[in-house]
Amino acid sequence: MSEEKISPKVIRAVIAVGMLSFCGVVVETAMNITFPTLMKEFGITTSTVQWMTTIYLLVVASVVPLSAYLKRSFKTKSVFLTANLLFILGVLIDSIAPSFALLLLGRVIQGIGVGIALPLMFNIILDQVPMSKIGTMMGVGTLITAVAPAVGPTFGGFVSSHFGWRFIFVLLTPLLLISLILGVI
């Protein structure tokens, strides 16, 4: 009996969405390290700066349940492109944000993109991976996302102390562009 194989196209799709999800979790945990810097730069209080995380997680949690609707209503590639482009737009806004309000707007846009991307990776795996390989690919997908919280604070601390907090967003941009290219292919 021949063993079922995962097509290279599906592997690229999972990697593309996985990279997007990874970046979403990394940026969330990396930005927590920057709270004192942001408070000083924007002249805001602790309760205000915490909206960086709160608004992002609130938007992600609000968008994730829409994944079933999005899956039924749109092509997977369109959903991926929307998620990726929204995240890139949010990153670009945040990298140049002159005010805390604009920084929050960028975080909301990123949250929408990540909220779409997180379940999309698992939807792709469940829909397009052969049944005999689903467990392995679900493990890979979970690993991609689970590593990010461990990487985020170290990444955020290193980047913000050596280059400034805005470079957290700048340095994620190439990964997001690679993700976009893989997803388009």
Backbone hydrogen bonds in HBPLUS format (Angstrom, degrees):
<---DONOR---> <-ACCEPTOR-->    atom                        ^
c    i                          cat <-CA-CA->   ^        H-A-AA   ^      H-
h    n   atom  resd res      DA  || num        DHA   H-A  angle D-A-AA Bond
n    s   type  num  typ     dist DA aas  dist angle  dist       angle   num
A0010-VAL N   A0007-SER O   3.03 MM   3  5.33 121.1  2.39 104.4 118.0     1
A0011-ILE N   A0007-SER O   3.07 MM   4  6.46 159.8  2.11 153.9 160.1     2
A0012-ARG N   A0008-PRO O   2.90 MM   4  6.13 161.3  1.94 150.0 154.5     3
A0013-ALA N   A0009-LYS O   2.98 MM   4  6.22 152.1  2.06 141.3 149.5     4
A0014-VAL N   A0010-VAL O   2.88 MM   4  6.14 161.4  1.91 154.7 158.7     5
A0015-ILE N   A0011-ILE O   2.93 MM   4  6.14 161.7  1.96 151.0 156.3     6
A0016-ALA N   A0012-ARG O   2.83 MM   4  5.96 159.3  1.87 148.0 154.1     7
A0017-VAL N   A0013-ALA O   2.98 MM   4  6.19 171.4  1.99 153.9 155.5     8
A0018-GLY N   A0014-VAL O   2.74 MM   4  5.70 148.3  1.84 141.1 151.9     9
A0019-MET N   A0015-ILE O   2.80 MM   4  5.94 154.7  1.86 149.0 154.2    10
A0020-LEU N   A0016-ALA O   3.19 MM   4  6.44 155.0  2.26 141.3 147.9    11
A0021-SER N   A0017-VAL O   2.89 MM   4  6.16 161.5  1.92 151.0 155.8    12
A0022-PHE N   A0018-GLY O   2.79 MM   4  5.94 160.6  1.82 149.7 155.8    13
A0023-CYS N   A0019-MET O   2.90 MM   4  6.09 165.1  1.92 149.3 152.7    14
A0024-GLY N   A0020-LEU O   3.00 MM   4  6.23 150.5  2.08 143.7 152.2    15
A0025-VAL N   A0021-SER O   3.04 MM   4  6.38 153.7  2.11 153.2 158.8    16
A0026-VAL N   A0022-PHE O   2.85 MM   4  6.04 163.6  1.87 156.9 162.5    17
A0027-VAL N   A0023-CYS O   2.92 MM   4  5.96 169.0  1.93 149.4 152.3    18
A0028-GLU N   A0024-GLY O   3.31 MM   4  6.32 148.0  2.42 130.8 139.1    19
A0029-THR N   A0025-VAL O   3.11 MM   4  6.36 166.3  2.12 153.7 155.7    20
A0030-ALA N   A0026-VAL O   2.76 MM   4  5.81 154.2  1.82 153.9 162.7    21
A0031-MET N   A0027-VAL O   3.10 MM   4  5.95 155.1  2.16 138.3 143.0    22
A0033-ILE N   A0030-ALA O   3.28 MM   3  5.80 145.4  2.41 109.8 117.5    23
A0034-THR N   A0031-MET O   3.00 MM   3  5.22 142.9  2.14 104.2 115.0    24
A0037-THR N   A0034-THR O   3.01 MM   3  5.29 113.4  2.47 108.6 124.8    25
A0038-LEU N   A0034-THR O   2.88 MM   4  6.07 165.5  1.90 166.3 171.2    26
A0039-MET N   A0035-PHE O   2.87 MM   4  6.03 160.5  1.91 158.5 163.9    27
A0040-LYS N   A0036-PRO O   3.11 MM   4  6.31 156.9  2.17 143.9 149.3    28
A0041-GLU N   A0037-THR O   2.86 MM   4  6.07 169.8  1.87 155.3 158.5    29
A0042-PHE N   A0038-LEU O   2.88 MM   4  5.81 168.0  1.90 150.5 153.8    30
A0043-GLY N   A0039-MET O   2.90 MM   4  5.36 116.5  2.31 128.0 140.5    31
A0044-ILE N   A0039-MET O   3.05 MM   5  4.74 143.9  2.19 124.2 134.2    32
A0049-VAL N   A0045-THR O   2.97 MM   4  6.26 166.7  1.99 157.0 159.8    33
A0050-GLN N   A0046-THR O   3.13 MM   4  6.25 145.4  2.26 147.6 155.6    34
A0051-TRP N   A0048-THR O   3.03 MM   3  5.67 161.0  2.06 116.4 122.5    35
A0052-MET N   A0049-VAL O   2.98 MM   3  5.79 165.6  2.00 121.7 126.0    36
A0053-THR N   A0050-GLN O   3.18 MM   3  5.72 130.6  2.43 110.3 119.0    37
A0054-THR N   A0050-GLN O   3.02 MM   4  6.24 178.6  2.02 155.3 155.6    38
A0055-ILE N   A0051-TRP O   2.90 MM   4  5.40 162.1  1.93 132.5 138.3    39
A0057-LEU N   A0053-THR O   2.91 MM   4  6.07 175.9  1.91 162.6 163.5    40
A0058-LEU N   A0054-THR O   2.88 MM   4  5.93 153.7  1.95 147.5 155.8    41
A0059-VAL N   A0055-ILE O   2.96 MM   4  6.07 158.6  2.01 145.6 150.6    42
A0060-VAL N   A0056-TYR O   2.95 MM   4  6.21 166.9  1.96 153.5 157.6    43
A0061-ALA N   A0057-LEU O   2.88 MM   4  5.95 167.5  1.90 146.3 150.4    44
A0062-SER N   A0058-LEU O   2.96 MM   4  6.08 136.3  2.16 136.2 148.1    45
A0062-SER N   A0059-VAL O   3.13 MM   3  4.99 124.2  2.45  91.8 106.5    46
A0063-VAL N   A0059-VAL O   2.94 MM   4  6.11 145.7  2.06 151.3 159.6    47
A0064-VAL N   A0060-VAL O   3.02 MM   4  6.13 162.1  2.05 161.0 164.3    48
A0066-LEU N   A0063-VAL O   2.84 MM   3  5.40 149.9  1.93 119.9 129.7    49
A0067-SER N   A0064-VAL O   3.00 MM   3  5.61 167.3  2.02 125.0 127.6    50
A0070-LEU N   A0066-LEU O   2.92 MM   4  6.20 166.7  1.93 160.9 165.2    51
A0071-LYS N   A0067-SER O   2.84 MM   4  5.93 156.0  1.90 147.6 154.1    52
A0072-ARG N   A0068-ALA O   3.09 MM   4  6.28 154.5  2.15 144.1 150.2    53
A0073-SER N   A0069-TYR O   2.92 MM   4  6.01 148.7  2.01 150.4 159.7    54
A0074-PHE N   A0070-LEU O   2.98 MM   4  5.71 150.2  2.08 149.5 152.0    55
A0078-SER N   A0075-LYS O   3.09 MM   3  5.31 117.5  2.49 101.8 116.4    56
A0079-VAL N   A0075-LYS O   3.03 MM   4  6.37 158.8  2.08 156.1 162.5    57
A0080-PHE N   A0076-THR O   2.88 MM   4  6.12 162.4  1.91 154.8 159.7    58
A0081-LEU N   A0077-LYS O   2.88 MM   4  6.09 168.4  1.89 151.9 154.9    59
A0082-THR N   A0078-SER O   2.98 MM   4  6.10 159.7  2.02 145.7 151.3    60
A0083-ALA N   A0079-VAL O   2.96 MM   4  6.19 164.0  1.99 150.7 155.0    61
A0084-ASN N   A0080-PHE O   2.85 MM   4  6.06 170.6  1.86 162.4 164.6    62
A0085-LEU N   A0081-LEU O   2.88 MM   4  5.91 168.2  1.89 150.0 154.0    63
A0086-LEU N   A0082-THR O   2.94 MM   4  5.98 156.0  1.99 147.1 153.9    64
A0087-PHE N   A0083-ALA O   3.00 MM   4  6.18 160.8  2.04 146.7 152.3    65
A0088-ILE N   A0084-ASN O   2.89 MM   4  6.15 164.0  1.91 153.7 158.2    66
A0089-LEU N   A0085-LEU O   2.89 MM   4  6.03 159.7  1.93 144.3 150.2    67
A0090-GLY N   A0086-LEU O   2.89 MM   4  6.15 162.5  1.92 152.8 157.3    68
A0091-VAL N   A0087-PHE O   2.90 MM   4  6.16 155.7  1.95 151.3 158.1    69
A0092-LEU N   A0088-ILE O   2.88 MM   4  6.13 159.8  1.92 152.8 158.2    70
A0093-ILE N   A0089-LEU O   2.94 MM   4  6.19 162.2  1.97 153.8 158.5    71
A0094-ASP N   A0090-GLY O   2.95 MM   4  6.13 163.8  1.98 147.1 151.8    72
A0095-SER N   A0091-VAL O   2.90 MM   4  6.05 145.2  2.02 145.8 155.3    73
A0096-ILE N   A0093-ILE O   3.26 MM   3  5.61 146.9  2.37 105.2 114.0    74
A0097-ALA N   A0093-ILE O   2.94 MM   4  5.75 110.6  2.44 142.9 161.1    75
A0103-LEU N   A0099-SER O   3.06 MM   4  6.35 150.6  2.15 143.1 152.0    76
A0104-LEU N   A0100-PHE O   2.87 MM   4  6.19 152.6  1.95 150.2 157.0    77
A0105-LEU N   A0101-ALA O   3.01 MM   4  6.33 150.8  2.10 142.1 150.2    78
A0106-GLY N   A0102-LEU O   3.00 MM   4  6.30 159.6  2.05 149.6 153.8    79
A0107-ARG N   A0103-LEU O   3.04 MM   4  6.35 148.9  2.14 142.4 151.2    80
A0108-VAL N   A0104-LEU O   2.89 MM   4  6.22 150.4  1.98 150.8 158.7    81
A0109-ILE N   A0105-LEU O   3.03 MM   4  6.36 162.3  2.06 153.7 157.6    82
A0110-GLN N   A0106-GLY O   2.91 MM   4  6.15 156.9  1.96 146.8 153.6    83
A0111-GLY N   A0107-ARG O   2.83 MM   4  5.99 155.0  1.90 144.6 151.9    84
A0112-ILE N   A0108-VAL O   3.04 MM   4  6.38 147.8  2.14 147.9 155.6    85
A0113-GLY N   A0109-ILE O   3.21 MM   4  6.52 163.1  2.24 147.6 151.3    86
A0114-VAL N   A0110-GLN O   2.88 MM   4  6.18 165.1  1.90 160.7 164.5    87
A0115-GLY N   A0111-GLY O   2.82 MM   4  5.80 153.9  1.88 142.1 150.3    88
A0116-ILE N   A0112-ILE O   3.10 MM   4  6.31 139.9  2.27 143.0 152.2    89
A0117-ALA N   A0113-GLY O   2.97 MM   4  6.19 155.2  2.04 143.4 151.0    90
A0118-LEU N   A0114-VAL O   2.94 MM   4  5.95 171.2  1.95 160.9 159.6    91
A0120-LEU N   A0117-ALA O   3.06 MM   3  4.93 116.6  2.48  94.6 111.5    92
A0121-MET N   A0117-ALA O   3.24 MM   4  6.44 152.6  2.32 164.2 163.8    93
A0123-ASN N   A0119-PRO O   2.87 MM   4  6.14 149.7  1.96 150.6 160.6    94
A0124-ILE N   A0120-LEU O   2.89 MM   4  6.12 159.6  1.93 154.3 158.3    95
A0125-ILE N   A0121-MET O   3.09 MM   4  6.38 160.3  2.13 144.7 150.1    96
A0126-LEU N   A0122-PHE O   2.90 MM   4  6.06 169.5  1.91 150.3 153.1    97
A0127-ASP N   A0123-ASN O   2.90 MM   4  5.96 149.2  1.99 146.3 154.7    98
A0128-GLN N   A0124-ILE O   2.86 MM   4  5.69 158.7  1.90 152.9 157.5    99
A0129-VAL N   A0125-ILE O   3.13 MM   4  5.22 148.7  2.24 137.2 138.9   100
A0133-LYS N   A0130-PRO O   2.81 MM   3  5.48 158.5  1.85 125.2 132.4   101
A0134-ILE N   A0131-MET O   3.41 MM   3  5.34 161.2  2.44 102.0 107.3   102
A0137-MET N   A0133-LYS O   3.04 MM   4  6.27 170.0  2.05 160.2 163.0   103
A0138-MET N   A0134-ILE O   2.77 MM   4  5.91 153.5  1.84 154.4 162.3   104
A0139-GLY N   A0135-GLY O   3.00 MM   4  6.18 151.6  2.08 142.8 150.3   105
A0140-VAL N   A0136-THR O   2.95 MM   4  6.31 152.5  2.02 147.0 154.9   106
A0141-GLY N   A0137-MET O   2.84 MM   4  6.04 164.9  1.86 149.5 153.5   107
A0142-THR N   A0138-MET O   2.88 MM   4  6.04 157.3  1.94 145.4 151.7   108
A0143-LEU N   A0139-GLY O   2.85 MM   4  5.99 155.3  1.91 145.6 153.0   109
A0144-ILE N   A0140-VAL O   2.97 MM   4  6.22 159.1  2.01 153.5 158.0   110
A0145-THR N   A0141-GLY O   3.32 MM   4  6.58 160.4  2.36 144.2 148.2   111
A0146-ALA N   A0142-THR O   2.74 MM   4  5.83 153.8  1.80 151.3 160.3   112
A0147-VAL N   A0143-LEU O   3.04 MM   4  5.99 145.7  2.16 150.5 154.3   113
A0150-ALA N   A0147-VAL O   3.04 MM   3  5.54 134.5  2.26 113.0 125.3   114
A0151-VAL N   A0147-VAL O   3.20 MM   4  6.48 144.8  2.33 148.2 158.5   115
A0151-VAL N   A0148-ALA O   3.06 MM   3  5.05 123.2  2.40  98.0 112.6   116
A0152-GLY N   A0148-ALA O   2.83 MM   4  5.84 163.6  1.85 165.5 168.9   117
A0155-PHE N   A0151-VAL O   2.89 MM   4  5.96 169.9  1.90 166.5 169.8   118
A0156-GLY N   A0152-GLY O   2.74 MM   4  5.87 170.0  1.75 160.5 163.7   119
A0157-GLY N   A0153-PRO O   2.86 MM   4  5.92 161.0  1.89 144.4 149.8   120
A0158-PHE N   A0154-THR O   2.92 MM   4  6.02 167.9  1.94 152.0 155.7   121
A0159-VAL N   A0155-PHE O   2.89 MM   4  5.96 172.1  1.89 156.8 159.3   122
A0160-SER N   A0156-GLY O   2.94 MM   4  5.82 161.9  1.97 142.9 148.9   123
A0161-SER N   A0157-GLY O   3.06 MM   4  5.97 151.5  2.15 139.1 146.7   124
A0162-HIS N   A0158-PHE O   3.02 MM   4  6.09 142.8  2.17 145.7 155.2   125
A0163-PHE N   A0159-VAL O   2.72 MM   4  5.43 159.4  1.76 152.4 158.1   126
A0164-GLY N   A0159-VAL O   3.15 MM   5  6.33 134.4  2.37 138.4 142.8   127
A0167-PHE N   A0164-GLY O   3.11 MM   3  5.83 148.5  2.21 118.6 126.1   128
A0168-ILE N   A0165-TRP O   3.04 MM   3  5.62 161.4  2.08 115.5 121.4   129
A0169-PHE N   A0166-ARG O   3.09 MM   3  5.70 132.5  2.33 111.1 120.2   130
A0170-VAL N   A0166-ARG O   3.21 MM   4  6.55 159.5  2.25 140.3 146.5   131
A0171-LEU N   A0167-PHE O   2.86 MM   4  5.68 167.9  1.88 140.9 143.9   132
A0172-LEU N   A0169-PHE O   3.23 MM   3  5.27 135.4  2.44  96.5 108.5   133
A0173-THR N   A0170-VAL O   3.22 MM   3  5.40 140.7  2.39 100.7 111.3   134
A0176-LEU N   A0172-LEU O   3.02 MM   4  6.32 155.8  2.08 154.8 162.6   135
A0177-LEU N   A0173-THR O   2.89 MM   4  6.15 150.0  1.98 152.9 161.6   136
A0178-ILE N   A0174-PRO O   2.92 MM   4  6.18 156.8  1.97 149.3 155.2   137
A0179-SER N   A0175-LEU O   2.89 MM   4  6.11 158.8  1.94 146.0 152.3   138
A0180-LEU N   A0176-LEU O   2.89 MM   4  6.09 151.8  1.97 140.6 148.4   139
A0181-ILE N   A0177-LEU O   2.91 MM   4  6.17 162.7  1.94 151.4 155.0   140
A0182-LEU N   A0178-ILE O   2.88 MM   4  6.11 169.9  1.89 157.3 160.0   141
A0183-GLY N   A0179-SER O   2.90 MM   4  6.03 158.0  1.95 147.0 153.7   142
A0184-VAL N   A0180-LEU O   2.91 MM   4  6.11 149.2  2.01 148.0 156.4   143
A0185-ILE N   A0181-ILE O   2.98 MM   4  6.20 158.7  2.03 151.2 156.8   144
